[in-house]
Amino acid sequence: MTITSSLNAGVAGLNANANRLSTISDNIANSSTYGYKKATADFYSVVVQGDLSTAYSAGGVRSTSYRLIDEHGPLIGTTNSTDFAIDGRGFMAVTTIDAVNRGADLPISLTTTGSFKPDAEGVLRTSTGKVLMGWVANPDGSLGNYPRDTMSALQPVRLDTNQYISNPTTELSLSANLPATSTASGADGDPWEMTVQYAGNLGTSETLHYTFTPTVPATGRSNEWTMTIRDSASDDAVIAEYTVAFDSSQASGGTLASVTTVSGADYDPATGIIPLTVGGGNINMNIGAVGVTGGMTQLSQDFAPIGKAINGTPVARLVSVNIDDNGYLTANYDQGFSKVIYQIPVVDVPNPNGLISHSDQTYEISAESGAFYLWDSGDGPTGKMVGYSQEQSTTDVTTELTNLITTQRAYSSNVKVIQTVDEMLQETANLKR
């Protein structure tokens, strides 16, 4: 009966508008929720096939609701360096603190923003238990070649602000001047000595002791020296010895001409570097390239013991962290140096709106979203990781309030249809036979 179909259509209209009202309510409630992606409801007509020339049967309406995950809210600045957001497309990988504490397999979900802070164990997490995941850097701050189609290499990010670390010296420069008169015939042949301090592997202060012994010829000038290097971290043993010759030509007088290895690693004449093996590690000592000013020299001046460690400091403690455009999480230490400790990848999927939504603005990979890929921050289609920021809700309150009014009117109109059908059916029931 056509009038009955009108009643069904009115009920369908009530259900559809109630569904839209639910999305509007959720959007307004989360208008101040960081990282919230607004929900929307779409209506579709239902057509019941029939002979329109004789009677029309109302089919009604159906609704579907979904979340617009691919929309991006504006970023707002904060005062916390570990408030992270992605400026553009992509997600951060997170897990739960419960899974981390259990030591179980870590379930991975995605989010676009979060206010992360280290807990008592140093785990970087939000107040609701989302734990940031990243690739761990090597002790020297370099990063390995991690697979991009699996999250198995991701680990919870940990920042232990009470942990001290060593920062051993790995680079050293030597630009001492050796007196040219010492290699002339008739010179006394006495050696010249100098020391250079460096930071050891355990934060200790170590010393390299240099002895420069001139080669004194019977006549003329040799322009040659024997450089012997001892290391305090190696029980003052000789770790290297070289024969160093200097140029006496008009064009390059006083610069290095050659370095011949007696013991130790070979000298690189192009870079001027000699790799020294000290107690427990290696130091690249730069004495200058052949024929180039700025390194070791032999000029008719006094002995100038110029040498210094380029890097390395005493024991240091972490004081802060920050993230750069590449997603590198860098630790800053109280001795004035920094080191990369993690890389935070940006996760992308072909269809973000196909992700499964969960509480706390997190999402799960699904067949609808497509397979994920881990990008470096800012590479490919993804946006950049930003610190001191959070992504605001994508809810536009003005639009939602307008939708609220139209939904209320539509709901009331459907109620009126049902009331009218009810009155008509009542009239039909009251017909006298």
C-alpha positions as CSV (number, residue, x, y, z in Angstrom):
1,M,0.0,0.0,0.0
2,T,1.4,3.4,-1.0
3,I,0.5,5.1,2.2
4,T,2.4,2.5,4.2
5,S,5.5,3.1,2.1
6,S,5.3,6.8,3.2
7,L,5.4,5.7,6.8
8,N,8.5,3.6,6.2
9,A,10.1,6.4,4.3
10,G,9.5,8.7,7.3
11,V,11.0,6.3,9.7
12,A,14.0,5.9,7.4
13,G,14.4,9.7,7.4
14,L,14.4,9.7,11.2
15,N,17.1,7.1,11.3
16,A,19.2,8.9,8.7
17,N,19.0,12.2,10.4
18,A,19.7,10.7,13.8
19,N,22.8,9.2,12.3
20,R,23.9,12.6,11.0
21,L,23.1,14.2,14.4
22,S,25.5,11.6,16.0
23,T,28.3,12.7,13.7
24,I,27.6,16.4,14.4
25,S,27.6,15.8,18.1
26,D,30.9,13.9,18.0
27,N,32.5,16.6,15.9
28,I,31.4,19.5,18.2
29,A,32.4,17.5,21.3
30,N,35.9,17.0,19.8
31,S,36.3,20.5,18.4
32,S,39.2,21.1,20.8
33,T,40.7,17.6,20.6
34,Y,44.2,17.6,19.1
35,G,44.4,15.3,16.1
36,Y,40.7,14.7,15.8
37,K,39.4,14.0,12.3
38,K,35.8,15.0,11.8
39,A,33.1,12.4,10.9
40,T,30.4,13.0,8.2
41,A,27.2,11.3,7.2
42,D,26.0,11.0,3.6
43,F,22.5,10.2,2.5
44,Y,21.4,8.0,-0.4
45,S,17.9,7.6,-1.8
46,V,16.3,4.2,-1.9
47,V,14.1,3.5,-5.0
48,V,11.4,0.8,-5.0
49,Q,10.7,-0.3,-8.5
50,G,7.1,0.0,-9.7
51,D,4.8,1.3,-12.3
52,L,5.0,5.1,-11.7
53,S,1.9,5.6,-14.0
54,T,-0.4,3.9,-11.5
55,A,1.2,4.2,-8.1
56,Y,4.4,5.5,-6.5
57,S,5.9,3.5,-3.6
58,A,8.3,5.6,-1.4
59,G,11.6,3.9,-0.8
60,G,13.0,6.3,1.7
61,V,16.7,7.1,2.5
62,R,19.7,5.4,3.9
63,S,22.8,6.9,5.4
64,T,26.5,6.0,5.7
65,S,29.0,7.6,8.0
66,Y,32.8,7.8,7.8
67,R,35.7,9.7,9.1
68,L,37.7,12.2,6.9
69,I,41.1,11.0,8.0
70,D,42.9,12.5,5.0
71,E,42.0,16.1,6.1
72,H,44.7,18.0,8.0
73,G,44.0,20.4,10.8
74,P,46.1,23.5,11.4
75,L,49.2,23.2,13.5
76,I,49.5,25.1,16.8
77,G,52.8,25.9,18.6
78,T,53.5,24.6,22.1
79,T,56.4,24.8,24.6
80,N,57.2,21.1,24.7
81,S,59.9,20.0,22.2
82,T,58.4,16.5,22.1
83,D,54.9,17.7,21.0
84,F,55.0,16.2,17.5
85,A,52.8,16.7,14.5
86,I,53.1,16.0,10.8
87,D,52.8,19.0,8.5
88,G,50.9,17.3,5.7
89,R,50.2,13.7,4.7
90,G,51.3,10.8,6.8
91,F,51.2,9.3,10.3
92,M,53.5,8.5,13.2
93,A,53.7,4.9,14.4
94,V,52.7,4.3,18.0
95,T,52.1,1.4,20.4
96,T,50.6,1.1,23.9
97,I,52.4,1.4,27.1
98,D,50.7,-1.7,28.4
99,A,52.3,-3.8,25.6
100,V,55.7,-2.2,26.3
101,N,55.5,-3.0,30.0
102,R,54.4,-6.6,29.3
103,G,57.3,-7.0,26.9
104,A,54.9,-8.6,24.5
105,D,54.5,-8.1,20.8
106,L,53.9,-4.5,20.2
107,P,50.7,-3.7,18.3
108,I,51.2,-0.8,16.0
109,S,48.7,2.0,15.3
110,L,48.9,5.3,13.6
111,T,48.4,8.9,14.7
112,T,49.1,12.3,13.3
113,T,50.0,14.2,16.4
114,G,50.8,13.6,20.1
115,S,52.1,15.3,23.2
116,F,54.9,12.9,24.2
117,K,56.9,13.0,27.5
118,P,59.3,10.6,29.1
119,D,57.9,8.5,31.9
120,A,59.8,7.1,34.9
121,E,61.4,4.5,32.6
122,G,62.3,7.1,30.0
123,V,59.7,5.8,27.5
124,L,58.3,8.7,25.4
125,R,54.5,8.5,25.7
126,T,51.4,10.5,25.9
127,S,49.2,10.8,29.0
128,T,46.8,8.3,27.5
129,G,49.5,5.6,26.9
130,K,50.5,6.1,23.3
131,V,54.2,5.3,22.9
132,L,56.2,6.8,20.1
133,M,58.0,4.3,17.9
134,G,61.2,4.9,15.9
135,W,64.4,3.4,14.5
136,V,67.3,3.4,17.0
137,A,70.5,5.1,15.8
138,N,73.9,3.5,16.2
139,P,76.2,4.7,19.1
140,D,78.0,7.1,16.8
141,G,74.6,8.7,15.7
142,S,74.5,7.0,12.3
143,L,71.4,5.1,11.1
144,G,71.2,1.6,9.5
145,N,69.4,0.7,6.3
146,Y,66.1,-0.3,7.8
147,P,63.3,-2.0,5.8
148,R,60.5,0.2,4.7
149,D,57.7,-2.3,4.2
150,T,57.7,-3.7,7.8
151,M,57.5,-2.2,11.2
152,S,59.4,-5.0,12.9
153,A,62.5,-2.8,13.3
154,L,60.7,0.0,15.1
155,Q,61.3,0.3,18.8
156,P,59.8,2.4,21.6
157,V,61.6,5.7,21.9
158,R,63.4,6.0,25.3
159,L,65.0,9.1,26.8
160,D,66.9,8.6,30.0
161,T,67.6,12.1,31.3
162,N,69.5,10.7,34.3
163,Q,71.9,8.7,32.1
164,Y,75.5,9.9,31.6
165,I,77.3,9.1,28.4
166,S,80.9,9.4,27.2
167,N,81.8,11.5,24.1
168,P,85.2,10.2,23.1
169,T,87.4,12.1,20.7
170,T,87.4,10.9,17.1
171,E,89.0,13.9,15.3
172,L,92.2,15.7,16.1
173,S,94.3,18.4,14.3
174,L,98.0,18.9,14.4
175,S,99.4,22.1,13.0
176,A,102.7,22.4,14.8
177,N,105.6,24.3,13.4
178,L,109.0,22.6,13.5
179,P,112.1,24.9,13.4
180,A,113.9,24.6,10.1
181,T,117.2,25.3,11.7
182,S,117.1,22.1,13.7
183,T,117.6,20.0,10.5
184,A,120.7,21.9,9.4
185,S,124.1,20.5,9.7
186,G,125.7,21.4,12.9
187,A,122.4,21.5,14.8
188,D,122.3,19.8,18.3
189,G,119.7,17.2,17.1
190,D,117.7,17.6,20.4
191,P,114.1,16.4,20.0
192,W,111.0,18.7,20.5
193,E,108.1,17.5,22.5
194,M,104.4,18.3,22.8
195,T,101.2,16.8,24.2
196,V,97.6,16.9,23.1
197,Q,94.7,16.1,25.4
198,Y,91.7,14.0,24.2
199,A,88.6,12.5,25.8
200,G,88.8,8.7,26.3
201,N,86.0,6.1,25.9
202,L,85.1,6.3,29.6
203,G,85.1,10.0,29.9
204,T,88.7,10.1,31.1
205,S,91.2,12.7,30.0
206,E,93.9,11.1,28.0
207,T,97.1,12.4,26.5
208,L,99.0,11.9,23.2
209,H,102.7,12.6,23.6
210,Y,104.6,13.6,20.5
211,T,108.3,13.6,20.0
212,F,109.8,15.2,16.9
213,T,113.4,14.2,16.4
214,P,115.3,16.1,13.6
215,T,117.6,14.3,11.1
216,V,120.9,16.3,11.2
217,P,123.0,15.8,8.0
218,A,126.7,16.2,7.7
219,T,126.2,19.0,5.3
220,G,123.3,21.1,4.1
221,R,119.8,20.7,5.5
222,S,117.7,17.4,5.6
223,N,114.2,19.0,6.2
224,E,113.3,15.6,7.8
225,W,111.9,14.6,11.1
226,T,111.0,11.4,13.0
227,M,107.5,11.8,14.6
228,T,106.9,9.3,17.5
229,I,103.5,9.2,19.1
230,R,102.8,7.7,22.6
231,D,99.3,7.2,24.1
232,S,98.5,7.4,27.9
233,A,95.5,5.1,27.3
234,S,97.9,2.5,25.9
235,D,100.2,2.6,29.0
236,D,102.4,5.2,27.2
237,A,103.3,2.7,24.5
238,V,104.4,4.0,21.1
239,I,101.3,3.7,18.9
240,A,102.8,5.1,15.7
241,E,106.0,6.5,14.1
242,Y,106.5,8.4,10.9
243,T,109.3,10.0,8.9
244,V,108.1,13.5,8.0
245,A,109.8,15.5,5.2
246,F,109.1,19.1,4.3
247,D,109.3,21.0,1.0
248,S,112.1,23.5,0.5
249,S,111.1,24.8,-2.9
250,Q,110.2,28.4,-3.6
251,A,106.6,27.7,-4.3
252,S,105.8,25.4,-1.4
253,G,108.5,26.0,1.1
254,G,107.8,24.8,4.6
255,T,104.8,22.6,3.7
256,L,104.6,18.8,3.9
257,A,106.4,17.0,1.2
258,S,105.9,13.4,2.3
259,V,105.1,11.2,5.3
260,T,106.6,7.7,5.4
261,T,105.1,5.1,7.8
262,V,107.5,3.4,10.2
263,S,104.8,1.9,12.3
264,G,101.0,2.5,12.5
265,A,98.4,3.3,9.8
266,D,99.4,5.0,6.6
267,Y,99.1,8.7,5.9
268,D,96.7,9.9,3.2
269,P,98.4,12.7,1.3
270,A,95.2,13.9,-0.3
271,T,93.3,14.5,3.0
272,G,96.2,14.8,5.4
273,I,94.7,12.3,7.8
274,I,96.5,9.6,9.8
275,P,94.2,7.1,11.5
276,L,95.6,6.6,15.0
277,T,94.7,3.5,17.1
278,V,94.5,4.7,20.6
279,G,93.5,2.7,23.7
280,G,90.0,1.4,23.0
281,G,89.3,3.3,19.8
282,N,90.4,5.3,16.8
283,I,91.2,8.9,16.2
284,N,91.6,10.6,12.8
285,M,94.6,12.9,13.2
286,N,94.8,15.6,10.5
287,I,98.4,17.0,10.0
288,G,97.6,18.6,6.6
289,A,97.8,17.5,3.0
290,V,101.0,17.5,1.0
291,G,101.9,20.9,-0.4
292,V,99.0,22.6,1.3
293,T,99.3,25.3,4.0
294,G,97.4,25.0,7.2
295,G,98.8,21.7,8.6
296,M,102.2,20.9,10.0
297,T,105.0,23.2,8.8
298,Q,108.8,23.6,9.0
299,L,109.8,27.2,9.0
300,S,112.6,29.2,10.5
301,Q,110.7,30.1,13.6
302,D,110.5,28.7,17.1
303,F,108.8,25.4,17.8
304,A,105.0,26.0,17.9
305,P,103.2,23.1,19.6
306,I,99.8,23.6,18.1
307,G,97.4,20.6,18.4
308,K,93.9,20.1,19.7
309,A,91.1,17.6,19.8
310,I,88.3,18.7,17.4
311,N,85.6,16.8,19.2
312,G,85.0,14.8,22.4
313,T,84.1,16.1,25.9
314,P,84.0,14.8,29.4
315,V,81.1,12.8,30.7
316,A,77.8,14.4,29.6
317,R,74.1,14.2,30.6
318,L,71.1,14.6,28.3
319,V,69.3,17.9,28.8
320,S,66.9,18.2,25.9
321,V,65.8,16.7,22.6
322,N,64.5,18.1,19.3
323,I,63.4,16.7,16.0
324,D,64.4,18.1,12.5
325,D,62.8,18.0,9.1
326,N,64.3,14.6,8.4
327,G,62.6,13.1,11.4
328,Y,66.0,12.7,13.2
329,L,65.5,12.9,17.0
330,T,68.6,14.6,18.3
331,A,69.7,14.5,22.0
332,N,71.5,17.6,23.3
333,Y,73.9,17.2,26.2
334,D,75.2,19.6,28.9
335,Q,78.7,19.5,27.5
336,G,77.5,21.3,24.4
337,F,77.3,18.5,21.8
338,S,74.4,16.8,20.1
339,K,73.9,13.3,18.7
340,V,71.1,11.6,16.7
341,I,69.5,8.9,18.8
342,Y,66.4,7.9,16.8
343,Q,64.8,8.5,13.4
344,I,61.0,8.8,13.4
345,P,59.6,7.6,10.1
346,V,56.4,8.9,8.5
347,V,53.9,6.1,7.6
348,D,51.8,6.5,4.5
349,V,49.0,4.4,3.0
350,P,47.3,4.8,-0.4
351,N,43.8,5.4,1.2
352,P,43.9,7.1,4.6
353,N,40.1,7.2,4.8
354,G,40.2,3.4,4.7
355,L,42.0,3.1,8.0
356,I,40.0,1.7,11.0
357,S,39.4,4.4,13.6
358,H,40.1,3.8,17.3
359,S,39.9,5.9,20.4
360,D,42.5,8.5,21.2
361,Q,42.9,9.6,17.5
362,T,44.6,6.4,16.5
363,Y,44.1,4.3,13.3
364,E,44.7,0.8,12.2
365,I,45.8,-0.5,8.8
366,S,43.1,-2.4,6.9
367,A,42.5,-3.9,3.5
368,E,40.6,-0.7,2.6
369,S,43.6,1.5,3.5
370,G,46.1,-0.5,1.4
371,A,49.6,-1.5,2.4
372,F,51.8,1.0,4.4
373,Y,55.3,2.3,3.6
374,L,57.7,4.0,5.9
375,W,59.1,7.2,4.5
376,D,61.8,9.6,5.7
377,S,60.1,12.8,7.0
378,G,59.3,15.0,4.0
379,D,60.1,12.4,1.4
380,G,57.8,11.1,-1.2
381,P,54.2,12.2,-0.7
382,T,54.6,12.7,3.1
383,G,54.8,15.9,5.1
384,K,57.5,16.8,7.6
385,M,57.8,16.0,11.2
386,V,57.4,19.2,13.4
387,G,58.4,19.6,17.0
388,Y,56.9,22.1,19.5
389,S,53.5,21.6,17.6
390,Q,50.2,19.8,17.7
391,E,47.6,19.3,15.1
392,Q,44.3,20.9,15.9
393,S,40.9,19.3,15.3
394,T,39.5,19.4,11.7
395,T,36.1,20.3,13.1
396,D,34.7,23.7,11.9
397,V,32.2,24.6,14.6
398,T,30.4,27.1,12.5
399,T,29.7,24.5,9.8
400,E,28.7,21.9,12.4
401,L,26.2,24.3,14.0
402,T,24.7,25.1,10.6
403,N,24.4,21.4,9.9
404,L,22.8,20.9,13.3
405,I,20.0,23.3,12.4
406,T,19.3,21.7,9.0
407,T,19.4,18.3,10.6
408,Q,16.9,19.3,13.3
409,R,14.6,20.7,10.6
410,A,14.8,17.6,8.5
411,Y,14.2,15.4,11.5
412,S,11.1,17.4,12.5
413,S,9.8,17.2,8.9
414,N,10.1,13.4,9.0
415,V,8.2,13.4,12.2
416,K,5.5,15.5,10.6
417,V,5.3,12.9,7.7
418,I,4.8,10.1,10.2
419,Q,2.1,12.1,12.1
420,T,0.3,12.8,8.8
421,V,0.4,9.1,7.7
422,D,-0.8,8.2,11.2
423,E,-3.8,10.6,10.8
424,M,-4.6,9.2,7.4
425,L,-4.5,5.6,8.6
426,Q,-6.7,6.6,11.5
427,E,-9.2,8.1,9.0
428,T,-9.1,4.9,7.0
429,A,-9.8,2.9,10.2
430,N,-12.8,5.0,11.1
431,L,-14.5,4.5,7.8
432,K,-18.0,3.1,8.3
433,R,-18.9,0.1,6.3
